[in-house]
């Protein structure tokens, strides 16, 4: 109960300080600060549900940021933004002093990791079936998985620096807990979380090179399954609650669909220059191509699905015949002719990754593909090639993001490193 009291107290203290700062008047001095809460009056179930929902929203917010920046990094989109810090992602030379790296990417995903932990540290009733435990475990697992996919190394709640393999192991641990508790919970929400966690664990195993484990998990995902992160059109809180990819393609004009993706494939809809009143913040060669996959502030972002599980299973099989079966099924479903290219293993794998690129466009999955199988991801600008906009450095050799300097300087387990 004391753990719940401390968690709720921290939330209320933060809210009070924000409200006080916003008031900017002497009235703040007259407000009674409700810091002290009688633990006996706190409902553990209600508190757990509230904090778990907050952790889920923290992850949803982080996912939008990470999908945008990894889109820059892997050339899913052209950086039609004037910020030098965002262009660094576009030509893959991100410094550890990059303010966007720290504020837009590292801080949100770290918050998602830490806020889920605050739920899991509580003593909640029926922990093996509690929906809040399932939710917090699932989204802690996905947050760590995204950190492992995008950053070269990571750290959890100011802990020591962890390798990609260590992060993937941690992600798999929490996703396993989310799977087990969600399944045992048995409600529709619990089962949905359980299946999402299963897809996430398959992704983590694939990323680590455990093909057999990834295929086994993928096979358990039920047909037709899809789990989407939900967003809302809240004019007063769009940075936190709304779809970041819509916001930055319609409000700010910061992302323009990159040339390779302008194939007319229904999985990557876009508006060509002249067909929209929106303009890019910065001029880009060929004009501003506005993505239309996410068409509103409330557009969901797909997190996990049976379709992703099918791609994981096909890749894990390392069997060109198996992969071609999925390739041609997806090409047919999206109005493409059957694959007519070379059928050696390397060529087929490249086509599989091309279909993945279209399938999961701007969903935050492409950077993991690039790190896992760089030879098969041919849509990323090669090291040393000119950046698509003049006046910038050539494309660098980075394949992941460095930890921000701020993390190294302020983390007691890394200070001086």
Buried (B, 14 or more C-beta within 10 A) or exposed (E): EEBBBBBBBEBBEEEBEEEBEEEEEEEBEEEEEEEEBEBEEBEBEEBBBBBBBBBBBBBBBBBBBBBBBBBBBBBBBBBBBEBEBBBBBBBBBBEBEBEBBBBBBBBBBBBBBBBBBBBBEBEBEEBEBBBBBBBBBBBBBBBBBBBBBBBBBBBBEEEEBBEBEBBBBBBBBBBBBBBBBBBBBEEEEBBBBBBBBBBBBBBBBBBBEBBEBBBBBBBBBEEEBBBBBEBEEEEEEBEBBBBBBBBBBBEEBBBBBBBBBBEEBEBBBBBEBEEBEBEBBBEBEBBBBBBBBBEEBBBBBBBBBBBBBBBBBBBBBEEBEBBBEBBBEBBEEBEBEEBEEEEEEEBBBBBBBBBBBBBBBBBBBBBBBBBBBEEBBEBBBEEEEEBBBEEBEBBBEBBBBBBBBBBBEEBEEBEEE
